Amino acid sequence: MLKKILLGLVAVIALILIVAAFQPNQFSVQRSLVIAAPPAVLFDQVNDHRKFAVWNPWMKLDPNVKTAYSGPATGVGSVASWQGNREVGAGSATIIESKPGELVRQRMDWKEPMEGASTVDFIFKPEGAGTLVTWHMYGPNSFVGKVMCLFMSMDKMVGGQFEVGLANLKAIAEGGAKK
C-alpha cells in the first residue's frame, strides 16, 4: 500500500514538472487606464520614485516598509530600494530609460520573497482629452516560476494591484489637473 502511494506521489510530481516545462519562457502582465491629464503630468509622477511611492499600491500593504533612494532624484539611474513584510518583499527599482511624456522603463530586482528580475514599462499615449497610461511588467519565467504559475496566476496576483495603482494615479493627476 505504501509503495502505491509513493508511486502515485512520484507520478503526480513528474506530471507537474513535465507540464511546467512546457509553460512560456516569458511572463507579461499589463493594465491600462485613460486619465484626464496630459502625458507630462503623468510622466512626472512615474519618473520620480518619491512621487511614485505616494500612489504605488504595494507601499500601502506595509505601513512599516523601509524605503531608500539613491542616484539622481529623477530619470535614468534613479533607484528606489525597499524592505517590507511578506506582501511587499524586498528589492529595488532602477529607472533605465526615460523619455519625457512617453515612457519610463524600470529594471526590477527582486530579493524577497524570491529572487528574480523583470522590466516594468509605463507608457503614455495621448487619447482624446487625456492620456492612456499602460503599466506593463514582463520578464523571463524561470523553471521555478513556471511551476508556481501552475498554481497561481501572475496576472491575478499583480494585475489587480496595477489597477489600484492606476486608479490612485488618476486621482492624484486629475485632482492636480483641476486645481
Secondary structure as GFF3:
##gff-version 3
##sequence-region A 1 179
A	DSSP	alpha_helix	2	21	.	.	.	ID=ss1
A	DSSP	beta_strand	26	35	.	.	.	ID=ss2
A	DSSP	alpha_helix	39	46	.	.	.	ID=ss3
A	DSSP	alpha_helix	49	55	.	.	.	ID=ss4
A	DSSP	three_ten_helix	57	61	.	.	.	ID=ss5
A	DSSP	beta_strand	66	70	.	.	.	ID=ss6
A	DSSP	beta_strand	79	83	.	.	.	ID=ss7
A	DSSP	beta_strand	90	99	.	.	.	ID=ss8
A	DSSP	beta_strand	103	112	.	.	.	ID=ss9
A	DSSP	beta_strand	116	127	.	.	.	ID=ss10
A	DSSP	beta_strand	130	140	.	.	.	ID=ss11
A	DSSP	alpha_helix	143	149	.	.	.	ID=ss12
A	DSSP	alpha_helix	154	178	.	.	.	ID=ss13
###
